Amino acid sequence: MKGKMNRNLVISVVIFCVFVSGCIFFPNSEKATLQFTSSPSGAEIYLDNQYFGSTPGTIPNVDVGAHTLEIRRAGYQSWSASITVSSGTSHFYAALTPQLTDQQAQGKTSPQIPSQTGITVRASKDTMIVGDSMLFSGTGAPGTSLLLTLYGPGYYANGVLLDQPKTNSAGSWSYTWNPGSSVQSGSYTIVVSDAQNIASAREEFFVVGGGEVSISASSRSVAQLDSVIFSGRCTTGAQNVLLKLYGPDRYSSGIELGSISVMADKTWSFKYKLDSGMQNGIYTMYVYDVPKTASGSVQFTVGYSTT
């Protein structure tokens, strides 16, 4: 009987340990999706020295954090970088450079560089609001036909050929992109290249809008010198939100409290300490994305309770 009781005790202890260990083990469940493109395409993708197919390509369920990335293609110099991956979807583009032969490296022959040199591209603004248009412009050899390709989220994930502009006699070109209101917010890369996809230039910009900004307060009734944590979400694609406080006396026209970064999970947070000179009354904290495509607000009282 005593032996049976000891066995039951041992089994109970084992079950308890398994239960406790299961409760305190928190695996990192954050994952990311990585999208890859290159010029020229068909390049091999190596993430942490492991082969993942060729460009254009996608790698799902990648652990967040630091990784090494390398893009290889025969006849071109390898493109490599140390990257930090955040949760969500990220896009990487590699413009590969032709590899010189031994004779070219020794200066015995000329490298096979296309005649279309001096290719450049510029976006008319760093941040575009959903519904607006964007002017792309640049330079190239006079009379050259170019390829204008846009990479970004959603429809543009694998690259979309927008136009094939031809430079004028002065070597200039331009194109107006007008996607309407259906374009998704996020980071975009415009790439202009020659017909052989050897020489190229690129520029990044952001599209913002089509989402919401929210705000909440950790307390709705506070006293002077108290602290309030304001937090919320921003789904417009903006990298920052702006806070502005309205209330009695000197706050009647609103006072900007600064720009706050939006995290990778689209949340933001700001701790505000009230000063001793604030009058009693009702205050309103407004939050805007940058630029102002959406806003939110929350009220709180200073000096007395609303109940």
Summary of the structure (lengths in Angstrom):
residues: 307
radius of gyration: 27.8
end to end distance: 64.9
largest distance: 102.1
contacts: 898
relative contact order: 0.11
helix: 12%
strand: 48%
